[in-house]
Each structure stands twice: as C-alpha cells, then as structure tokens.
Amino acid sequence: MRQVIPLHKQSKKAQREYYAKQRGSWYGISPVTRTVPSRKTYDRNRIKRETQGD
C-alpha cells in the first residue's frame, strides 16, 4: 500500500504537476483573447473610431 504524502511536503515539481491536473482546459481557446478591455484606459484607436462616426 502506498503512503499518501501531504502536498506541502512534496517537491515543487510534484506540486506543480498536481495543480496542473486540477486546472481545466480551454480547449484550444486562448484565455488572453477572452479579456474585456477597460473603458477607463486611454485607447487612441477607440477615440479615432468614435470621431469618424460623426
């Protein structure tokens, strides 16, 4: 029978491997592209788009 070693006593490599298995998959979708840009930040291109509509 194998002994269960607590996670905090395992090596960093083993801890990273454990946490990597716990995380879900994005199935080929990049999570970086899923962010919504803040309206508070200065965006030169957004200002150009808004002024061209007039």
MODELLER restraints for C-alpha pairs under 7 A, 6 or more apart:
rsr = mdl.restraints
at = mdl.atoms
rsr.add(forms.Gaussian(group=physical.xy_distance, feature=features.Distance(at['CA:7:A'], at['CA:15:A']), mean=6.51, stdev=0.5))
